[in-house]
Amino acid sequence: MTEREVEELTVLKGKVEELLSRYEGMQNDLISLRSEKEELQRQVLVKENELVELENKYNKLQLSGAVKGDEESARLARKRINNLVREIDNCIALLNNI
């Protein structure tokens, strides 16, 4: 083997080692990103559950405000009750069609 061929093989070996090193680094990054993604998905689920709870509390507060006699709250409560009644009617209609 000539000196030039040895030099080319050495350069090639260096490039292959660099690629392997970069590949391993990217594999580690991928593992880290997947872990971070799972954590963020878990946090999203927690926040969605908190949102549902807060919306329920807000609706209860609106209804309790309507009971107290606040005109705006009473209007909103009537609107909410009407929407609920419509939803129940739709569910009954769907059940009757089954």
Backbone as CSV, one residue per row, in Angstrom:
resi,resn,N_x,N_y,N_z,CA_x,CA_y,CA_z,C_x,C_y,C_z
1,MET,0.850,-1.171,0.000,0.000,0.000,0.000,0.894,1.231,0.000
2,THR,0.503,2.175,-0.805,1.310,3.378,-0.909,0.987,4.316,0.241
3,GLU,1.862,5.257,0.360,1.679,6.240,1.435,0.394,7.033,1.233
4,ARG,0.062,7.312,-0.011,-1.152,8.067,-0.332,-2.387,7.258,0.078
5,GLU,-2.407,5.978,-0.195,-3.528,5.123,0.163,-3.687,5.031,1.674
6,VAL,-2.569,4.936,2.379,-2.607,4.901,3.844,-3.195,6.196,4.378
7,GLU,-2.770,7.294,3.775,-3.279,8.602,4.205,-4.780,8.705,3.943
8,GLU,-5.246,8.221,2.792,-6.677,8.258,2.461,-7.473,7.370,3.421
9,LEU,-6.924,6.201,3.744,-7.594,5.321,4.696,-7.667,5.955,6.081
10,THR,-6.618,6.643,6.481,-6.613,7.323,7.770,-7.678,8.418,7.798
11,VAL,-7.776,9.187,6.715,-8.784,10.251,6.623,-10.181,9.629,6.646
12,LEU,-10.353,8.537,5.882,-11.647,7.854,5.847,-12.019,7.316,7.224
13,LYS,-11.042,6.722,7.900,-11.294,6.192,9.243,-11.705,7.319,10.193
14,GLY,-11.049,8.458,10.086,-11.403,9.607,10.925,-12.826,10.078,10.660
15,LYS,-13.205,10.111,9.379,-14.560,10.545,9.030,-15.607,9.554,9.542
16,VAL,-15.313,8.253,9.432,-16.244,7.238,9.927,-16.388,7.362,11.436
17,GLU,-15.286,7.554,12.140,-15.349,7.723,13.596,-16.143,8.966,13.976
18,GLU,-15.961,10.039,13.209,-16.713,11.273,13.478,-18.203,11.040,13.258
19,LEU,-18.552,10.330,12.176,-19.960,10.028,11.903,-20.557,9.166,13.002
20,LEU,-19.808,8.172,13.450,-20.299,7.318,14.538,-20.502,8.123,15.816
21,SER,-19.593,9.013,16.083,-19.704,9.857,17.277,-20.929,10.758,17.179
22,ARG,-21.130,11.352,16.008,-22.299,12.218,15.816,-23.592,11.411,15.900
23,TYR,-23.575,10.189,15.372,-24.741,9.312,15.432,-25.097,8.993,16.882
24,GLU,-24.104,8.649,17.677,-24.348,8.347,19.089,-24.889,9.578,19.818
25,GLY,-24.328,10.748,19.494,-24.825,11.982,20.101,-26.273,12.248,19.741
26,MET,-26.616,11.995,18.485,-27.998,12.211,18.053,-28.931,11.186,18.686
27,GLN,-28.458,9.974,18.880,-29.274,8.966,19.565,-29.568,9.423,20.990
28,ASN,-28.566,9.950,21.669,-28.758,10.451,23.030,-29.721,11.630,23.042
29,ASP,-29.587,12.521,22.048,-30.505,13.654,21.944,-31.934,13.165,21.728
30,LEU,-32.084,12.150,20.888,-33.406,11.600,20.606,-34.040,11.026,21.865
31,ILE,-33.272,10.299,22.631,-33.777,9.732,23.887,-34.211,10.853,24.824
32,SER,-33.385,11.879,24.910,-33.697,13.019,25.776,-34.971,13.728,25.310
33,LEU,-35.092,13.940,24.005,-36.268,14.623,23.465,-37.539,13.802,23.657
34,ARG,-37.430,12.489,23.515,-38.606,11.646,23.742,-39.050,11.710,25.195
35,SER,-38.088,11.714,26.087,-38.406,11.821,27.507,-39.072,13.169,27.800
36,GLU,-38.520,14.222,27.222,-39.090,15.566,27.421,-40.500,15.635,26.841
37,LYS,-40.714,15.006,25.687,-42.037,14.990,25.059,-43.049,14.303,25.967
38,GLU,-42.671,13.166,26.533,-43.578,12.444,27.426,-43.927,13.292,28.651
39,GLU,-42.930,13.975,29.198,-43.172,14.842,30.361,-44.119,15.977,29.992
40,LEU,-43.911,16.581,28.821,-44.781,17.674,28.388,-46.197,17.179,28.124
41,GLN,-46.337,15.983,27.564,-47.673,15.427,27.347,-48.372,15.184,28.677
42,ARG,-47.617,14.720,29.667,-48.196,14.501,30.993,-48.651,15.835,31.583
43,GLN,-47.835,16.866,31.416,-48.194,18.181,31.944,-49.435,18.734,31.249
44,VAL,-49.545,18.487,29.946,-50.727,18.947,29.208,-51.977,18.275,29.758
45,LEU,-51.899,16.973,30.019,-53.056,16.264,30.580,-53.445,16.819,31.942
46,VAL,-52.448,17.107,32.769,-52.725,17.674,34.093,-53.406,19.028,33.935
47,LYS,-52.889,19.866,33.039,-53.473,21.195,32.836,-54.879,21.112,32.256
48,GLU,-55.114,20.145,31.358,-56.457,19.980,30.812,-57.435,19.582,31.909
49,ASN,-57.006,18.698,32.807,-57.863,18.308,33.929,-58.135,19.499,34.846
50,GLU,-57.117,20.306,35.090,-57.296,21.501,35.919,-58.273,22.461,35.251
51,LEU,-58.173,22.589,33.928,-59.077,23.471,33.192,-60.515,23.009,33.335
52,VAL,-60.744,21.717,33.208,-62.108,21.186,33.341,-62.638,21.468,34.743
53,GLU,-61.806,21.248,35.754,-62.229,21.513,37.127,-62.557,22.989,37.327
54,LEU,-61.718,23.863,36.801,-61.961,25.302,36.945,-63.220,25.731,36.199
55,GLU,-63.442,25.149,35.015,-64.671,25.482,34.285,-65.902,25.043,35.069
56,ASN,-65.826,23.866,35.697,-66.944,23.400,36.518,-67.179,24.329,37.693
57,LYS,-66.106,24.740,38.351,-66.248,25.665,39.479,-66.828,26.990,39.014
58,TYR,-66.372,27.473,37.859,-66.870,28.731,37.325,-68.367,28.639,37.027
59,ASN,-68.776,27.526,36.420,-70.198,27.348,36.129,-71.023,27.289,37.403
60,LYS,-70.503,26.623,38.423,-71.213,26.570,39.705,-71.319,27.959,40.325
61,LEU,-70.255,28.738,40.211,-70.294,30.095,40.748,-71.305,30.951,39.991
62,GLN,-71.370,30.764,38.679,-72.357,31.511,37.907,-73.765,31.149,38.344
63,LEU,-74.006,29.851,38.535,-75.334,29.421,38.966,-75.651,29.931,40.371
64,SER,-74.653,29.902,41.252,-74.908,30.398,42.604,-75.142,31.902,42.586
65,GLY,-74.484,32.611,41.680,-74.738,34.046,41.529,-76.156,34.303,41.054
66,ALA,-76.671,33.416,40.211,-78.039,33.566,39.722,-79.026,33.380,40.856
67,VAL,-78.726,32.470,41.761,-79.604,32.240,42.902,-79.626,33.474,43.797
68,LYS,-78.513,34.156,43.899,-78.432,35.339,44.750,-79.197,36.524,44.167
69,GLY,-79.478,36.490,42.873,-80.293,37.547,42.307,-79.557,38.498,41.387
70,ASP,-78.287,38.297,41.126,-77.541,39.136,40.194,-78.150,38.945,38.809
71,GLU,-78.608,40.028,38.189,-79.332,39.931,36.924,-78.478,39.323,35.807
72,GLU,-77.242,39.761,35.693,-76.351,39.232,34.652,-76.082,37.744,34.885
73,SER,-75.845,37.380,36.118,-75.604,35.975,36.439,-76.848,35.140,36.175
74,ALA,-78.001,35.696,36.472,-79.252,34.976,36.230,-79.435,34.749,34.730
75,ARG,-79.129,35.744,33.930,-79.250,35.612,32.480,-78.303,34.533,31.966
76,LEU,-77.069,34.555,32.448,-76.087,33.557,32.033,-76.496,32.158,32.492
77,ALA,-77.064,32.080,33.691,-77.502,30.788,34.212,-78.655,30.234,33.378
78,ARG,-79.608,31.105,33.031,-80.718,30.662,32.189,-80.211,30.170,30.835
79,LYS,-79.244,30.898,30.294,-78.662,30.510,29.009,-77.968,29.152,29.132
80,ARG,-77.224,28.972,30.194,-76.510,27.708,30.420,-77.504,26.562,30.609
81,ILE,-78.559,26.804,31.384,-79.578,25.772,31.617,-80.288,25.426,30.311
82,ASN,-80.597,26.431,29.508,-81.232,26.184,28.209,-80.329,25.337,27.311
83,ASN,-79.030,25.642,27.326,-78.087,24.846,26.536,-78.034,23.402,27.027
84,LEU,-78.038,23.236,28.343,-78.019,21.885,28.911,-79.278,21.114,28.541
85,VAL,-80.424,21.788,28.597,-81.696,21.144,28.250,-81.672,20.734,26.774
86,ARG,-81.139,21.601,25.893,-81.032,21.260,24.472,-80.129,20.041,24.272
87,GLU,-79.017,20.014,24.982,-78.102,18.875,24.876,-78.789,17.589,25.339
88,ILE,-79.540,17.671,26.437,-80.267,16.498,26.949,-81.316,16.051,25.935
89,ASP,-82.027,17.009,25.354,-83.025,16.674,24.336,-82.370,15.989,23.135
90,ASN,-81.221,16.475,22.718,-80.501,15.860,21.601,-80.087,14.433,21.951
91,CYS,-79.622,14.227,23.168,-79.217,12.880,23.610,-80.417,11.939,23.615
92,ILE,-81.549,12.434,24.101,-82.763,11.610,24.125,-83.170,11.251,22.713
93,ALA,-83.109,12.234,21.809,-83.464,11.974,20.420,-82.543,10.933,19.799
94,LEU,-81.262,11.038,20.080,-80.313,10.042,19.560,-80.587,8.659,20.126
95,LEU,-80.928,8.597,21.420,-81.246,7.308,22.037,-82.516,6.699,21.449
96,ASN,-83.478,7.534,21.133,-84.721,7.052,20.531,-84.490,6.508,19.128
97,ASN,-83.483,7.003,18.433,-83.190,6.554,17.068,-82.408,5.251,17.041
98,ILE,-81.910,4.814,18.169,-81.090,3.590,18.213,-81.951,2.354,18.101
